[in-house]
Amino acid sequence: MDANPENWRNKYGESWIKCFYAYHNSLSPADAVWSFDKFCRYGEEALVDDLFRSGYVDMGILNSTYLHEFYRAGSTLTPKTTSSKPSIRTAFCCAARLTHARRRRVSTRFAGCGREYPISGLKLYTAEWRNGSRGWRLNDPWAYKYLSLAQELGIRTSMCTRGRPCIP
């Protein structure tokens, strides 16, 4: 997670991370509450340590959330950052993202991502803000092209923004 103040693109970056920190601060047991700085700068080493070394997790799902409208360099780890590290690659099922911004990119770039990284799922961010858009619908004609391509790449699992399974 890179939601530190230096990465905030605008007031929405600050608002987004403060909202999620408020959930963490309010819902976590007192002895498990992190500092705001740790919450904003939660890196790969901390993630691996908390989940696999100190924690009880055998397998995780990595959903990339970029939020480029809010953060200059995006906000989370991606399959690209983890796929080069064998110990992490085997510990995570990586999910590629499908956002409305992808509709302007050629399908070969999406296909290349699917062949280069160990992607086993597809996260459908229908509500992502990007370049003035405030989201898209699963029945938008361009989406069918990418859902079909995902199936060709062997990606069989899809999750919608609210975490419910979708059938492509």
Secondary structure by P-SEA (a helix, b strand, c coil): ccccccccccaaaaaaaaaaaaaaaacccccccccaaaaacccaaaaaaaccccccccbbbbbbbccccccccccccccccccccaaaaaacbbbbbbccccccccaaaaaaaaaaccccbbbbccccccccccccccccaaaaaaaaaaaaaccccccccccccccc
